Amino acid sequence: MSRKLSLGAAVALVAVTAAITVSITYDYAMKNFNAKMADVNERQAMYTKLSEIDQKARQEYIGSIDETTLNDGICAGYLAGLGDSHAKYLSAEKYKAYLNSNNSRSAGVGVKTVRDADGNMEVIQVLPNSPAEKSGIKKGDTIISVDDKEVVRLTYGDALNKLDGITGSKVKLGILRGTSNSAAASSAASGSSSSSAPKGQNLMITVTRGEYAEQTVTSSVVNGNVAYFKISAFTDSNAQQFNTALAERMKAGAAGIIIDLRNNSGGSMKGMAAMLDTLLPAGTTVSSRDKSGKVTVEYRSDSNAISLPVSVIVDHNTLGAGEVFAANIKDYKKGLLVGEKTAGYGAKEEVVPLSDGSAMVLSVAEYLTLNGTSFNGKGIDVDVGKTLTQQQQNLLMKDSLLGEQDPQLQAAVSALIRQGAAVDQAPGASAGTDKTEGTD
């Protein structure tokens, strides 16, 4: 038997529903209002404190104030206060330099260095056709001064920045060649002017800065028929060199692929995704989640994929794009990860231009693995754990670790065999020989 609702009851029900809706809406609005007011109050407190500091400094400070330097310092301090080690402020000058450097070629000296035990700059690579190569700088040289200022007093980072500069400008480098003697290093700033000095001599070499192509991809053959690729960073253009070299290795009968991402500094997600596209079947390769929880798919691979098994070597210095690359190989079950857990830097950085020509670098999202989890602050776990000794790590940093002395490389070869690759059982060749070099 049906029951009819009386008019009075219906009106009462509508009234109650409306009251509940209004109550919920009011509660949400009040919470939103209170949150915004708290934010306004906090910002006002910050402005008040900054104004007080500014007033006191202008009244009491005995030095002169450069307004541009002051404003740049305030902005840099704000971003430092966020607690994000990768957030930073770029002055108008630095932002312009950043834009100029964001192309396929760089301007400067053209060397790769590591900080040695004495705090100086050991040259581990002289880039082909670079100003450094033309000036006679060699792998193994130690840069101990820049423009007559000792590297250990400049700090390594500042000295590194001074190597790059405007095309045509000059930089004077104090070079220690043929010895690691720290006593000699401390006195080499006043050394010989001859660039053909014998081993153990101190040199002064003036280099005219110029453009050079940064080398980020090298390839070779290990264990007879394994294609080995060392990728130090990802760029927008290095996928093309990777694909060309890979095609050559496959044509020569490669049984498997090893991709070495140790000490990979990250770089271009676009270039990294293009490289993955060669290896993986159709699907998402790069996605990120922002502060509001919105997930954006940034890159996908198509259905074409190579059939060779893959091993990827990673370590605690594998960052950003390198970690996304490794996670994809693992999640798509395309290959095995060998080495150590990665660094755990999965933040998406964005360079935000400001109205006065300056800019800020800000972490605006987190990159995700295929299953939608963030690895930021956690890293990517490996399938086959293998560590290096300190001595082996030092040689790796200098690109001097031979294949037969590299347990992580040999573990990567074994991982290919586990995946069914018909790998030659010859001893591991040096991963730095028989190079087909790519540049960005």
Buried (B, 14 or more C-beta within 10 A) or exposed (E): EEEEEEEEEEEEEEEEEEEEEEEEEEEEEEEEEEEEEEEEEEEEEEEEEEEEEEEEEEEEEEEEEEEEEEEBEEBBEBBEEEEBEEBBBBBBEBBBBEEEEEEEEBBBBBBBBBBBEBBBBBBBBBBEBBBBBBBBBBBBBBBBBBEEBBBBEBEBEEBBBBBBBEEEEEBBBBBBBBBBEBEBBBEBBEBEEEBEBEEEBBBBBEBEBBBBBBBBBBBBBBBBBBBBBBBBBBBBBBBBBBBBBBEEBBEEEBBBBBBBBBBBBBBBBBBBBBBBBBBBEEBBBBBBBEEEEEEEEBBBBEEEBBEBBBBBBBBBBBBBBBBBBBBBBBBBEBBBBBBBBBBBBBBBBEBEEEEEEBBBBBBEBBBBBBEEEBBBEBBBBBBBEBEBEEEBBBBBBBBBBBBBBBBBBBBBBBBBBEBEBEBEEEEBBBBBEEBBBBBB
